Every structure is written in C-alpha cells, then in structure tokens.
Amino acid sequence: MTLKSIVYESGKLEILDQLLLPNQTKYIRIDGVEDGWRAINTMQVRGAPAIAIVGCLSLAVELQREVFNSKKVIRQEVEGKLNYLVSARPTAVNMKIAAQVLINFVNELDENETVGPEDMKSGFISAIEAMLEKDIADNRAIGEFGADAILSSIPEDHVVRIITHCNTGSLATAGYGTALGIVRTLHARKRIEHVYCTETRPYNQGARLTAYELVHEQIPSTLVCDSMVAALMKSRSILAVVVGADRVAANGDTANKIGTYQIAVTAKYHNVPFYVAAPRTSIDFSIPSGEYIVIEERPDKEMTHIGEHRIAAQGISCWNPAFDVTPAHLITAIITEQGVFKPHELQNI
Ligand code: MRU
C-alpha cells in the first residue's frame, strides 16, 4: 500500500495528521483556508512541496462551495487567501511560488472576456488539482536523475550506502518524495545496501516519519542520532548524502532542515558527495544567495519536551531555528526534475 499524506477528491480534502505519526494513522478534514493555514502552521502537514499543495487545495475546497457572480470578487478572494496561506510558514518557498503562479493565472482568466465567473472558478480549481499529479511526476523524474547521478561513479554491480536527513518522502510531498524518492528509485533498481536516516532533532522528522516510510517500504535502513553522522562517515563507507530543500537561492545556497549544514560540512571533510534533491518549485531565483532566506524559529517546547514529557532543565532558554542554510560550495549537485545541476549551473534551468 502506498503511503498517502494528502487525499483529495473534488470538494473534499483530508491530510494524514503527521503530529500523530508513527503511533497513530489518522486523517483529518481540511475544510478551507483557515484549516489549511492551521495544519501547515502547526505542522500537521509539513515538507515544502506538501505545504504548497495542501495550502492550494484548501483554497480549492473552499472555492468549490461558493457561487460567484463576479470575476473581480474571485480574483480578490484568491489573491488575499493565497497571500494568507504563504504566511503560515516563512522558509519553504513552494507555497509562495505556487501563489504567484496562481495569482498570474487568475489575472489572465480575469482579462479573458470569453471566460465567465463560473468558468473562471472551475479553471482555477483545475489548475490547483493539476499540482498533485505534477508533483508526483516531478518526484519520479528526480528519483531517476538522482539515482543515475549517484550510481555514475561506481561499477554496475555495486550497491550503495546513503545518508539522508529530515523527511522528504511521500509524507512531505504529494507522493514518492524528492531525496527519499531517489532512495526509492535506488531500492527499486536493487542498488541500495543501506540507508541511514538521522533522527532530525528537535521535531524528529527522521525518527518519526522517514523511519516510518523506510520500514513501510522495507528498505534496509538504520536510524542514527544527528550527532552520530561524523562517526558514521568515518566508520562505514558512505557513497552519498541526499537531502531535500525548503528554498534554494539563485546561487545554489540551500535552506533545509536544521542540521543539514553540519552534515554538509562533515561530508566535505570525509569526501562524501552531498546532493540536494528539489523540484523547480523550491528554487527561488528572486534571491541571489542564502543570506536573504528568512529562517523560521519555532517554539522552545519542541526542544524542551518530547510529547508532553519535559526533558530539559526548567529555566533554560532555547534557540530553535527550524532550518539552516548550506552554502553552495558544499553542494555537489542539485537534482531537479529537469536534470542534475552544479550550483553555479542553476541559472540554466
Ligand atoms: O519543518 P519541515 O518538516 O517542514 O521541514 C522539512 C524539510 O526541511 C524537508 O527537507 C524539505 O521541506 C524538503 S521536503 C521534500
């Protein structure tokens, strides 16, 4: 059975509540933009592509039940609500790019005199629905390009050991996954010897979500704490690190889950290639470098507690940035659905 984080049919959206995983598999209904914003903000759904898709689909279900007599009203509503959804989490760029694309699209429909309000609404909803299929197709392409790139340096009968960080799989996307999609493709080609997934403190996307996906897919895998990566690279031969991205700047600097940067530094030291897997919708050509990326800071409780159980000393203060920026010079290549690019070649996309 394929894992599905997003279940959608016209007018009805449900998401797998990722706060409850891996212990409970519970789908919750998203009835409109308010629900969508809250689910993204509280991380019931997370992962850059999934955030954008759930945000946009929450708008689609809300529009589905409304009746419009005026195109101007649709345009204003769509623009206001998309901008609101962008504010749910600041670092991942996919929702922002999706909002820009959809606002441009709704403006074109508004200017087209042959399109009436109801056609405008249904055309807009169809454009959102198309994102689901496109994301899965893009992830499959990333999987193929990524597997080819990783395997290119080794003989055909060799198998690989890979490290991945955070969760970039079916739960973080419409399906299949980006970095974890590459792992899936390598596994399908029978070229994975072992995957090491990091715990990904403090929110534990690795221990809770990636481990869940790897076990579900029966991919040979082991969980390590974030602090074990250097020891792992020293003691086992690791062929590559593959991670996802929340936002890639025009020069290739990449914001991803906190801890990614230290893994990239460690990979450089051990001569292990470090790949970023990201769809085109995670690349922000409007910013020249990672300095311009806003890093979300999350509540102390994610660090001080595990569930409701306090583990940190009372009274200690916390710093909890959810992401860090890996400089482009530490990145071997960025794997997209359009091919594999060295950071300085990104502009060729
Ligand atoms: O805070 P999260 O769980 O939304 O962070 C997710 C990540 O950092 C992922 O690596 C990234 O969004 C890519 S998901 C394909």
Residues whose N, C-alpha, C, O or C-beta is under 5 A from the ligand:
A	BS01	MRU	R46 G47 A48 H165 C166 N167 T168 A172 T178 Q205 G244 A245 D246 N256 K257
